[in-house]
């Protein structure tokens, strides 16, 4: 049993050597792309992994004692429960027949792929909790990282804008993940990149409200981000933006303010949807998914058609209908999607497939109850921000992760986790600045030891 002591003073006893600042620099910059990786693991996740190993060594050296901010402790406990249940369901899923794609290594086999997903998820959770602890003990760390995160996002927009002109002039080759001239930042996909830019805009709003960036600088930055956002042609980001606007209107104080937010931002969202022809795109997805079995044989050489979102729109609902409670096992979509039970008469896929349908994919793998529990955990930071009476621009940060995952951001994308750390770090300072230390149990002056199995 390891003793966890809730911290009440804001001081965890940790120092900020150069290594911490280097870690914050890497977290703030590398979260802008998922394409810098070795095999299928991002460089930033390797950095997170080694940082967590160092923290575990420090934890052992301190006699299995550490000070944790209560929201961090609660989140960590919730995620630990989720991981335990998810791995139990993986063992239950061994009753299925697996259709392992060709030319895949051992890590993509049954159980191994699930364990690798769980480890990757645990690393992201651990890094988020560590960042929260660093942020709350020193305001300078969160200012530094938020500025870095924001201006890295702006630089990715500049890179996207310059990429095609520079390549056309043959000055040098600026690579891109996408071959359809979509703006994708530092080698991302267009869809996730648009959602990432939404988070950059919200972080910029906080920097402005906290007076940590000049208004004139933000005006230029937002102009560049808007160009890249439109250029990404990301349908998911338009839906994420619409959801954020709707929630802002609901949460705003006063009917008049709500109506103004709805009117102004609603027009902007409708304009974006019209620019991207979002309605027609959604109709095309629906029609194609309905005829997927037939059309997949005519496009059997096109893996973008046989796999991905179109295939997921046909296969995922069948999986959910067949296994609504227990799912097919975490990470098993690519291993069972070729089963005739789900694929029907559609073409066989030899690639590692992912549905790309937001939280519908995890619902198929984890089952409905566990997926709802996970989404509840994603919303917990927002519930906490409401409880402490945080302003709307801080609540928006807490909503980035659930909205991003709802509209397609994979769990291994690192930016939603760091934005949640921003939200909870700023929430800590909000409580202290409002002189509400004695109001909330999280910050009560009495140190209370808690025990937890680690």
DOTORNU-290530 format. One record per residue (C-alpha): residue number from 0; residue in three letters; chain; x, y, z. Coordinates in steps of 0.02 Angstrom, whole numbers, m for minus. Layout:
! residues N
ATOM     n   res   chain     east    north       up
ATOM   NUM   ALA       A        X        Y        Z
...
! end
This chain:
! residues 454
ATOM     n   res   chain     east    north       up
ATOM     0   UNK       A        0        0        0
ATOM     1   UNK       A       66      170      m44
ATOM     2   UNK       A       19      325       52
ATOM     3   UNK       A      m42      473      m50
ATOM     4   UNK       A      m54      637       47
ATOM     5   UNK       A     m171      768      m21
ATOM     6   UNK       A      m82      934      m38
ATOM     7   UNK       A     m167     1088       32
ATOM     8   UNK       A      m35     1223       17
ATOM     9   UNK       A        5     1220     m168
ATOM    10   UNK       A      183     1163     m135
ATOM    11   UNK       A      225      985     m185
ATOM    12   UNK       A      404      996     m129
ATOM    13   UNK       A      466      974     m309
ATOM    14   UNK       A      592     1093     m384
ATOM    15   UNK       A      602     1158     m562
ATOM    16   UNK       A      773     1111     m631
ATOM    17   UNK       A      817     1136     m813
ATOM    18   UNK       A      751      962     m855
ATOM    19   UNK       A      574     1014     m806
ATOM    20   UNK       A      580     1165     m922
ATOM    21   UNK       A      646     1056    m1063
ATOM    22   UNK       A      503      934    m1033
ATOM    23   UNK       A      376     1076    m1038
ATOM    24   UNK       A      454     1141    m1199
ATOM    25   UNK       A      440      971    m1283
ATOM    26   UNK       A      262      944    m1220
ATOM    27   UNK       A      207     1115    m1283
ATOM    28   UNK       A      284     1095    m1455
ATOM    29   UNK       A      273      910    m1500
ATOM    30   UNK       A       88      902    m1455
ATOM    31   UNK       A       58      995    m1619
ATOM    32   UNK       A       92      840    m1724
ATOM    33   UNK       A       65      653    m1715
ATOM    34   UNK       A      180      611    m1861
ATOM    35   UNK       A      347      622    m1769
ATOM    36   UNK       A      357      443    m1711
ATOM    37   UNK       A      457      282    m1708
ATOM    38   UNK       A      354      136    m1775
ATOM    39   UNK       A      181      182    m1711
ATOM    40   UNK       A      235      271    m1551
ATOM    41   UNK       A      254      460    m1550
ATOM    42   UNK       A      417      538    m1492
ATOM    43   UNK       A      321      637    m1360
ATOM    44   UNK       A      251      476    m1289
ATOM    45   UNK       A      428      407    m1271
ATOM    46   UNK       A      472      566    m1177
ATOM    47   UNK       A      319      548    m1067
ATOM    48   UNK       A      363      366    m1033
ATOM    49   UNK       A      540      405     m973
ATOM    50   UNK       A      478      552     m869
ATOM    51   UNK       A      352      440     m782
ATOM    52   UNK       A      489      311     m747
ATOM    53   UNK       A      591      448     m664
ATOM    54   UNK       A      440      501     m561
ATOM    55   UNK       A      411      321     m507
ATOM    56   UNK       A      593      309     m450
ATOM    57   UNK       A      571      472     m354
ATOM    58   UNK       A      409      402     m279
ATOM    59   UNK       A      499      246     m217
ATOM    60   UNK       A      644      351     m149
ATOM    61   UNK       A      520      457      m49
ATOM    62   UNK       A      453      302       36
ATOM    63   UNK       A      299      286      m75
ATOM    64   UNK       A      234      457      m23
ATOM    65   UNK       A      184      601     m134
ATOM    66   UNK       A       73      754     m125
ATOM    67   UNK       A      m69      761     m249
ATOM    68   UNK       A     m197      893     m291
ATOM    69   UNK       A     m363      811     m251
ATOM    70   UNK       A     m437      831     m428
ATOM    71   UNK       A     m279      745     m494
ATOM    72   UNK       A     m300      603     m370
ATOM    73   UNK       A     m485      581     m413
ATOM    74   UNK       A     m450      582     m601
ATOM    75   UNK       A     m308      458     m580
ATOM    76   UNK       A     m419      341     m480
ATOM    77   UNK       A     m559      351     m610
ATOM    78   UNK       A     m438      314     m752
ATOM    79   UNK       A     m362      168     m655
ATOM    80   UNK       A     m535       91     m635
ATOM    81   UNK       A     m566      115     m822
ATOM    82   UNK       A     m403       30     m870
ATOM    83   UNK       A     m437     m117     m755
ATOM    84   UNK       A     m611     m147     m826
ATOM    85   UNK       A     m551     m123    m1006
ATOM    86   UNK       A     m415     m255     m984
ATOM    87   UNK       A     m538     m377     m906
ATOM    88   UNK       A     m650     m354    m1058
ATOM    89   UNK       A     m501     m391    m1169
ATOM    90   UNK       A     m487     m563    m1089
ATOM    91   UNK       A     m673     m588    m1116
ATOM    92   UNK       A     m652     m544    m1300
ATOM    93   UNK       A     m536     m693    m1329
ATOM    94   UNK       A     m692     m793    m1370
ATOM    95   UNK       A     m699     m708    m1541
ATOM    96   UNK       A     m619     m766    m1703
ATOM    97   UNK       A     m479     m648    m1755
ATOM    98   UNK       A     m429     m601    m1932
ATOM    99   UNK       A     m256     m528    m1912
ATOM   100   UNK       A     m202     m418    m2060
ATOM   101   UNK       A      m50     m474    m2158
ATOM   102   UNK       A      124     m401    m2130
ATOM   103   UNK       A       89     m351    m1950
ATOM   104   UNK       A      204     m383    m1804
ATOM   105   UNK       A      171     m470    m1639
ATOM   106   UNK       A      112     m308    m1558
ATOM   107   UNK       A      m38     m306    m1674
ATOM   108   UNK       A      m96     m479    m1620
ATOM   109   UNK       A     m239     m516    m1500
ATOM   110   UNK       A     m209     m458    m1320
ATOM   111   UNK       A      m43     m375    m1369
ATOM   112   UNK       A     m130     m235    m1464
ATOM   113   UNK       A     m248     m208    m1317
ATOM   114   UNK       A     m107     m201    m1190
ATOM   115   UNK       A       m9      m80    m1300
ATOM   116   UNK       A     m164       32    m1310
ATOM   117   UNK       A     m184       25    m1122
ATOM   118   UNK       A        0       68    m1091
ATOM   119   UNK       A       m8      213    m1215
ATOM   120   UNK       A     m166      277    m1132
ATOM   121   UNK       A      m90      261     m958
ATOM   122   UNK       A       63      359    m1014
ATOM   123   UNK       A      m46      503    m1076
ATOM   124   UNK       A     m145      503     m914
ATOM   125   UNK       A       13      500     m809
ATOM   126   UNK       A       90      643     m908
ATOM   127   UNK       A      m69      746     m888
ATOM   128   UNK       A      m71      720     m700
ATOM   129   UNK       A      113      767     m687
ATOM   130   UNK       A       85      925     m789
ATOM   131   UNK       A      m58      975     m675
ATOM   132   UNK       A       57      959     m524
ATOM   133   UNK       A      195     1061     m608
ATOM   134   UNK       A       74     1196     m666
ATOM   135   UNK       A      m13     1222     m500
ATOM   136   UNK       A      146     1245     m399
ATOM   137   UNK       A      218     1383     m509
ATOM   138   UNK       A      117     1503     m617
ATOM   139   UNK       A      271     1535     m726
ATOM   140   UNK       A      267     1355     m790
ATOM   141   UNK       A       89     1364     m854
ATOM   142   UNK       A      116     1536     m934
ATOM   143   UNK       A      272     1470    m1022
ATOM   144   UNK       A      187     1311    m1084
ATOM   145   UNK       A       25     1393    m1138
ATOM   146   UNK       A      116     1526    m1237
ATOM   147   UNK       A      224     1393    m1316
ATOM   148   UNK       A       72     1286    m1359
ATOM   149   UNK       A      m19     1434    m1436
ATOM   150   UNK       A      125     1502    m1540
ATOM   151   UNK       A      172     1327    m1598
ATOM   152   UNK       A       m7     1312    m1663
ATOM   153   UNK       A       11     1480    m1751
ATOM   154   UNK       A      177     1425    m1828
ATOM   155   UNK       A       92     1267    m1893
ATOM   156   UNK       A      m37     1377    m1977
ATOM   157   UNK       A      101     1479    m2059
ATOM   158   UNK       A      185     1318    m2115
ATOM   159   UNK       A       21     1257    m2191
ATOM   160   UNK       A       m7     1421    m2283
ATOM   161   UNK       A      170     1425    m2356
ATOM   162   UNK       A      183     1239    m2397
ATOM   163   UNK       A      102     1235    m2569
ATOM   164   UNK       A      179     1398    m2634
ATOM   165   UNK       A      352     1345    m2577
ATOM   166   UNK       A      332     1172    m2655
ATOM   167   UNK       A      265     1247    m2816
ATOM   168   UNK       A      417     1361    m2832
ATOM   169   UNK       A      532     1211    m2799
ATOM   170   UNK       A      625     1307    m2665
ATOM   171   UNK       A      625     1153    m2555
ATOM   172   UNK       A      500     1017    m2513
ATOM   173   UNK       A      384     1045    m2366
ATOM   174   UNK       A      305      877    m2334
ATOM   175   UNK       A      125      846    m2291
ATOM   176   UNK       A       22      698    m2230
ATOM   177   UNK       A     m115      744    m2354
ATOM   178   UNK       A     m102      736    m2544
ATOM   179   UNK       A     m261      837    m2578
ATOM   180   UNK       A     m188     1009    m2541
ATOM   181   UNK       A     m275     1019    m2373
ATOM   182   UNK       A     m187     1119    m2239
ATOM   183   UNK       A     m125      995    m2111
ATOM   184   UNK       A        3     1085    m2002
ATOM   185   UNK       A      158      986    m1962
ATOM   186   UNK       A      109      829    m2056
ATOM   187   UNK       A      m58      790    m1974
ATOM   188   UNK       A     m219      735    m2057
ATOM   189   UNK       A     m335      876    m2108
ATOM   190   UNK       A     m476      824    m1991
ATOM   191   UNK       A     m379      809    m1827
ATOM   192   UNK       A     m279      964    m1873
ATOM   193   UNK       A     m437     1070    m1882
ATOM   194   UNK       A     m491     1009    m1710
ATOM   195   UNK       A     m317     1047    m1643
ATOM   196   UNK       A     m333     1226    m1708
ATOM   197   UNK       A     m495     1245    m1610
ATOM   198   UNK       A     m397     1206    m1452
ATOM   199   UNK       A     m263     1332    m1502
ATOM   200   UNK       A     m397     1467    m1521
ATOM   201   UNK       A     m467     1428    m1348
ATOM   202   UNK       A     m294     1432    m1269
ATOM   203   UNK       A     m265     1599    m1354
ATOM   204   UNK       A     m427     1666    m1280
ATOM   205   UNK       A     m365     1620    m1106
ATOM   206   UNK       A     m197     1704    m1137
ATOM   207   UNK       A     m290     1862    m1188
ATOM   208   UNK       A     m409     1859    m1039
ATOM   209   UNK       A     m264     1828     m918
ATOM   210   UNK       A     m165     1968    m1003
ATOM   211   UNK       A      m23     1851    m1045
ATOM   212   UNK       A      m22     1900    m1230
ATOM   213   UNK       A      m49     2066    m1317
ATOM   214   UNK       A     m214     2092    m1408
ATOM   215   UNK       A     m127     2152    m1567
ATOM   216   UNK       A      m23     1992    m1575
ATOM   217   UNK       A     m178     1885    m1552
ATOM   218   UNK       A     m269     1975    m1693
ATOM   219   UNK       A     m133     1928    m1817
ATOM   220   UNK       A     m121     1751    m1746
ATOM   221   UNK       A     m308     1721    m1760
ATOM   222   UNK       A     m308     1783    m1940
ATOM   223   UNK       A     m174     1654    m1985
ATOM   224   UNK       A     m263     1517    m1889
ATOM   225   UNK       A     m427     1556    m1979
ATOM   226   UNK       A     m343     1531    m2148
ATOM   227   UNK       A     m269     1365    m2094
ATOM   228   UNK       A     m434     1311    m2016
ATOM   229   UNK       A     m528     1342    m2179
ATOM   230   UNK       A     m387     1260    m2277
ATOM   231   UNK       A     m396     1102    m2170
ATOM   232   UNK       A     m573     1072    m2234
ATOM   233   UNK       A     m605      976    m2074
ATOM   234   UNK       A     m787      925    m2052
ATOM   235   UNK       A     m753      863    m1876
ATOM   236   UNK       A     m682     1031    m1823
ATOM   237   UNK       A     m837     1124    m1885
ATOM   238   UNK       A     m945     1007    m1779
ATOM   239   UNK       A     m827     1030    m1631
ATOM   240   UNK       A     m835     1219    m1652
ATOM   241   UNK       A    m1025     1213    m1664
ATOM   242   UNK       A    m1034     1110    m1504
ATOM   243   UNK       A     m918     1232    m1414
ATOM   244   UNK       A    m1024     1380    m1471
ATOM   245   UNK       A    m1184     1295    m1415
ATOM   246   UNK       A    m1113     1256    m1243
ATOM   247   UNK       A    m1047     1434    m1226
ATOM   248   UNK       A    m1220     1501    m1262
ATOM   249   UNK       A    m1297     1384    m1133
ATOM   250   UNK       A    m1166     1425    m1001
ATOM   251   UNK       A    m1160     1613    m1028
ATOM   252   UNK       A    m1239     1721     m893
ATOM   253   UNK       A    m1389     1820     m950
ATOM   254   UNK       A    m1513     1791    m1091
ATOM   255   UNK       A    m1448     1938    m1191
ATOM   256   UNK       A    m1270     1875    m1187
ATOM   257   UNK       A    m1325     1701    m1237
ATOM   258   UNK       A    m1422     1766    m1386
ATOM   259   UNK       A    m1275     1872    m1444
ATOM   260   UNK       A    m1155     1723    m1434
ATOM   261   UNK       A    m1278     1611    m1526
ATOM   262   UNK       A    m1310     1740    m1662
ATOM   263   UNK       A    m1131     1792    m1697
ATOM   264   UNK       A    m1049     1621    m1681
ATOM   265   UNK       A    m1197     1532    m1761
ATOM   266   UNK       A    m1177     1635    m1918
ATOM   267   UNK       A     m990     1596    m1919
ATOM   268   UNK       A    m1020     1408    m1900
ATOM   269   UNK       A    m1154     1406    m2036
ATOM   270   UNK       A    m1037     1502    m2151
ATOM   271   UNK       A     m899     1375    m2121
ATOM   272   UNK       A    m1020     1230    m2149
ATOM   273   UNK       A    m1077     1308    m2312
ATOM   274   UNK       A     m898     1341    m2367
ATOM   275   UNK       A     m852     1158    m2338
ATOM   276   UNK       A    m1020     1095    m2407
ATOM   277   UNK       A    m1039      999    m2245
ATOM   278   UNK       A    m1219      945    m2274
ATOM   279   UNK       A    m1178      863    m2442
ATOM   280   UNK       A    m1025      779    m2369
ATOM   281   UNK       A    m1129      701    m2229
ATOM   282   UNK       A    m1262      644    m2353
ATOM   283   UNK       A    m1126      565    m2463
ATOM   284   UNK       A    m1054      473    m2312
ATOM   285   UNK       A    m1225      405    m2268
ATOM   286   UNK       A    m1266      348    m2444
ATOM   287   UNK       A    m1095      270    m2471
ATOM   288   UNK       A    m1102      177    m2305
ATOM   289   UNK       A    m1273      108    m2349
ATOM   290   UNK       A    m1206       40    m2514
ATOM   291   UNK       A    m1035       m7    m2443
ATOM   292   UNK       A    m1051     m195    m2472
ATOM   293   UNK       A    m1084     m169    m2657
ATOM   294   UNK       A     m966      m24    m2690
ATOM   295   UNK       A     m817      m95    m2594
ATOM   296   UNK       A     m789     m227    m2729
ATOM   297   UNK       A     m778      m92    m2863
ATOM   298   UNK       A     m651        3    m2758
ATOM   299   UNK       A     m562     m146    m2683
ATOM   300   UNK       A     m390      m76    m2727
ATOM   301   UNK       A     m428       90    m2642
ATOM   302   UNK       A     m388       66    m2457
ATOM   303   UNK       A     m459      239    m2419
ATOM   304   UNK       A     m628      168    m2470
ATOM   305   UNK       A     m616      m12    m2410
ATOM   306   UNK       A     m553       48    m2239
ATOM   307   UNK       A     m579      205    m2137
ATOM   308   UNK       A     m733      309    m2103
ATOM   309   UNK       A     m841      241    m2245
ATOM   310   UNK       A     m810       61    m2194
ATOM   311   UNK       A     m831      108    m2011
ATOM   312   UNK       A    m1002      184    m2046
ATOM   313   UNK       A    m1056       12    m2107
ATOM   314   UNK       A     m961     m104    m1988
ATOM   315   UNK       A     m964      m12    m1819
ATOM   316   UNK       A    m1155       m9    m1799
ATOM   317   UNK       A    m1157     m198    m1829
ATOM   318   UNK       A    m1025     m223    m1695
ATOM   319   UNK       A    m1119     m116    m1570
ATOM   320   UNK       A    m1282     m206    m1607
ATOM   321   UNK       A    m1199     m376    m1584
ATOM   322   UNK       A    m1102     m333    m1424
ATOM   323   UNK       A    m1178     m178    m1342
ATOM   324   UNK       A    m1125     m218    m1163
ATOM   325   UNK       A     m950     m293    m1172
ATOM   326   UNK       A     m889     m235    m1343
ATOM   327   UNK       A     m763     m326    m1451
ATOM   328   UNK       A     m610     m284    m1346
ATOM   329   UNK       A     m499     m129    m1341
ATOM   330   UNK       A     m399     m114    m1501
ATOM   331   UNK       A     m481     m265    m1582
ATOM   332   UNK       A     m576     m173    m1719
ATOM   333   UNK       A     m443     m209    m1851
ATOM   334   UNK       A     m432     m390    m1794
ATOM   335   UNK       A     m616     m434    m1808
ATOM   336   UNK       A     m683     m312    m1939
ATOM   337   UNK       A     m657     m443    m2077
ATOM   338   UNK       A     m776     m562    m1991
ATOM   339   UNK       A     m927     m598    m2104
ATOM   340   UNK       A    m1036     m556    m1954
ATOM   341   UNK       A     m985     m373    m1968
ATOM   342   UNK       A     m912     m357    m2143
ATOM   343   UNK       A    m1055     m446    m2227
ATOM   344   UNK       A    m1018     m467    m2413
ATOM   345   UNK       A     m901     m316    m2421
ATOM   346   UNK       A     m722     m327    m2485
ATOM   347   UNK       A     m587     m397    m2372
ATOM   348   UNK       A     m459     m276    m2300
ATOM   349   UNK       A     m276     m323    m2277
ATOM   350   UNK       A     m229     m161    m2189
ATOM   351   UNK       A     m235     m109    m2007
ATOM   352   UNK       A     m401      m17    m2004
ATOM   353   UNK       A     m477      115    m1889
ATOM   354   UNK       A     m657      176    m1906
ATOM   355   UNK       A     m623      362    m1880
ATOM   356   UNK       A     m797      392    m1808
ATOM   357   UNK       A     m755      481    m1646
ATOM   358   UNK       A     m821      396    m1490
ATOM   359   UNK       A     m924      271    m1593
ATOM   360   UNK       A     m763      173    m1624
ATOM   361   UNK       A     m724      151    m1438
ATOM   362   UNK       A     m908      109    m1407
ATOM   363   UNK       A     m888      m41    m1523
ATOM   364   UNK       A     m727      m94    m1436
ATOM   365   UNK       A     m768      m54    m1254
ATOM   366   UNK       A     m956      m76    m1251
ATOM   367   UNK       A    m1086       56    m1211
ATOM   368   UNK       A    m1072       59    m1019
ATOM   369   UNK       A     m882       75    m1012
ATOM   370   UNK       A     m882      205    m1153
ATOM   371   UNK       A    m1008      311    m1057
ATOM   372   UNK       A     m900      295     m902
ATOM   373   UNK       A     m747      353    m1000
ATOM   374   UNK       A     m841      502    m1071
ATOM   375   UNK       A     m895      545     m894
ATOM   376   UNK       A     m712      547     m843
ATOM   377   UNK       A     m672      663     m988
ATOM   378   UNK       A     m808      780     m923
ATOM   379   UNK       A     m748      777     m742
ATOM   380   UNK       A     m627      925     m763
ATOM   381   UNK       A     m772     1028     m830
ATOM   382   UNK       A     m882      978     m683
ATOM   383   UNK       A     m743     1033     m566
ATOM   384   UNK       A     m725     1201     m655
ATOM   385   UNK       A     m911     1230     m634
ATOM   386   UNK       A     m901     1184     m451
ATOM   387   UNK       A     m766     1314     m414
ATOM   388   UNK       A     m857     1448     m514
ATOM   389   UNK       A     m722     1465     m647
ATOM   390   UNK       A     m754     1591     m787
ATOM   391   UNK       A     m820     1531     m955
ATOM   392   UNK       A     m652     1542    m1045
ATOM   393   UNK       A     m578     1418     m919
ATOM   394   UNK       A     m727     1302     m935
ATOM   395   UNK       A     m695     1300    m1123
ATOM   396   UNK       A     m522     1226    m1093
ATOM   397   UNK       A     m599     1087     m989
ATOM   398   UNK       A     m719     1049    m1132
ATOM   399   UNK       A     m582     1029    m1263
ATOM   400   UNK       A     m544      847    m1224
ATOM   401   UNK       A     m722      777    m1221
ATOM   402   UNK       A     m771      875    m1377
ATOM   403   UNK       A     m611      827    m1470
ATOM   404   UNK       A     m634      642    m1433
ATOM   405   UNK       A     m819      651    m1471
ATOM   406   UNK       A     m781      713    m1647
ATOM   407   UNK       A     m640      599    m1697
ATOM   408   UNK       A     m480      638    m1601
ATOM   409   UNK       A     m396      473    m1556
ATOM   410   UNK       A     m348      442    m1375
ATOM   411   UNK       A     m162      441    m1418
ATOM   412   UNK       A     m165      620    m1482
ATOM   413   UNK       A      m73      716    m1347
ATOM   414   UNK       A     m147      890    m1364
ATOM   415   UNK       A     m315      856    m1276
ATOM   416   UNK       A     m222      794    m1123
ATOM   417   UNK       A     m109      946    m1107
ATOM   418   UNK       A     m257     1065    m1129
ATOM   419   UNK       A     m347      976     m986
ATOM   420   UNK       A     m190     1001     m882
ATOM   421   UNK       A     m198     1187     m925
ATOM   422   UNK       A     m379     1194     m867
ATOM   423   UNK       A     m350     1110     m699
ATOM   424   UNK       A     m189     1206     m667
ATOM   425   UNK       A     m280     1371     m696
ATOM   426   UNK       A     m426     1308     m593
ATOM   427   UNK       A     m309     1290     m445
ATOM   428   UNK       A     m253     1471     m460
ATOM   429   UNK       A     m433     1528     m482
ATOM   430   UNK       A     m480     1450     m316
ATOM   431   UNK       A     m334     1533     m226
ATOM   432   UNK       A     m355     1703     m308
ATOM   433   UNK       A     m539     1702     m259
ATOM   434   UNK       A     m492     1671      m76
ATOM   435   UNK       A     m597     1514      m74
ATOM   436   UNK       A     m470     1399        5
ATOM   437   UNK       A     m585     1352      148
ATOM   438   UNK       A     m737     1331       36
ATOM   439   UNK       A     m681     1178      m58
ATOM   440   UNK       A     m631     1010       12
ATOM   441   UNK       A     m494      998     m121
ATOM   442   UNK       A     m398     1139      m37
ATOM   443   UNK       A     m446     1127      146
ATOM   444   UNK       A     m303     1173      264
ATOM   445   UNK       A     m304     1005      353
ATOM   446   UNK       A     m186      876      278
ATOM   447   UNK       A     m275      710      266
ATOM   448   UNK       A     m182      550      220
ATOM   449   UNK       A     m261      438       90
ATOM   450   UNK       A     m211      261       48
ATOM   451   UNK       A     m214      185     m125
ATOM   452   UNK       A     m144       28     m203
ATOM   453   UNK       A       m8       66     m329
! end
